[in-house]
Amino acid sequence: MGQTITRAHLSEAVYQEVGLSRNESADLVESVLTAIGDSLSEGETVKLSSFGSFSVRQKGGRMGRNPKTGEEVPIKPRRVLVFRPSHVLKEQINKALTVAKAAGASLTGISSTGSADQAAD
């Protein structure tokens, strides 16, 4: 698995790609994240083209059950954050997965069908 992307990673990427100073890059990333958070807090949907959309959904109260004791407990109504990836992001992820599987298979000598590669004599 890969590493977690942090604000520092994002700031460094902006610094490398855009050419702003490191401080300006960090401020830019911070202002974008703040704008996204503020919009979501107000119940707005945030759409990022070719990436996906974030929205807040209201969940009603219900009765739940403590799995350890079996006791019923009320779950309060709450708002939850929902992310829906775009089809472009889904395709990118699936393509990367397919490439990774193919690379792993070629390293182990197993084709993508799961059978061992046979050398032609």
N, C-alpha and C positions, 0 to 999 in steps of 0.2 A: 504494500500500500504506500501511497505517497504521503507527503507531509501536509500539515494543515497550513493553509494560506492565511497569513495575518495582515493586519494593517501595515506593518512594516514592509511585508512582501509587496503589497499593492503600491505603497509609496515608492519603493525601489523600482518597480516596473514602470510607473509613471515617469520617474526620474530618467530611466534608461530610454524609454520610447519617445517622450515628449521633449525632454531636454530642459525642463524646469529645474530650479535648484532643489536640493533635497528638502529644505524647509517648505518651499512652495508646493512641492509634490505631496508632502505629508498634509499640508493645509487643504489642498484640493481633495484628497481622498477623504479627509475628515469631514469636509463640507458636503460632499456627495453622500456619505453615509448618514450624516445628520439630516439631510434633506429627505432621504428615504425613510429614516426612522420617524421623522416628524409627520410625513404624509401618512404613513401606516397608523400612527397614533391617532390621527384624525379620521381614520376609517377609509382613507382613499386607497385605490389600487395603484401599484407602481408597476409599470410595464417597461422592461428593458428589451429592446428589439434584438432578436436572434439569441436571447438568453432565457427570458421567461417573465412571469409576472408574480408579484407578491400581493396578497390581499389578506384582509382580516375578516374572519367569519365568526359569527355569534353562535355559541353552542348553548343550548338550554340546559337547565338543571335536570338531574335524573338520580335514580337510586343506583348505587354501585354496591359491590360486595368485596369485603376484605378477603383476599385469596387465602390468607393464612388462617383466619378464624372463622370465615364464612359469614361474619356479621355484616348486615346491610348498613351502608353509610350513605348519606346524601352527598351528591356532588353538585356544587354550586354552578350556576350559569357563569360562563366565561367567554372571553374572546380569544381566538387562536389564530396564529399566523399560518397562512397556507402559501406554498410555492408551487407554481405550475410551470414546468420547464417548456420552452418553445420546442417545436419540432426540429429546428436547426440544432439546438443543444442536444436533444435526444439522439439525432443522427450522428453528431460529433462523438458523443460518448459511446454509442454502439460501434461506430467505425473504429475508435481507439481500442475497444474491447476485442473486436475481431482481429485487429493487427497484433495486439498483445497475445491473443490465443495462438495465432499463426506463428509468432516469433517463439513462443514457449514450446510449441509442438516441434518446430524445426530444431530447437536446441536439444529436445529429448529424443528426437528421431521418430516421433509419432506424428502422423499427418492429422489434419483437422477432422478426419472421419474416425480417428481413434485407432486405426490399424498401423502396424509398424511399417515403415518405409522399407522397401526391398530393393536391393541393388541389382541392376541388370548385369548379368554375366556375359 
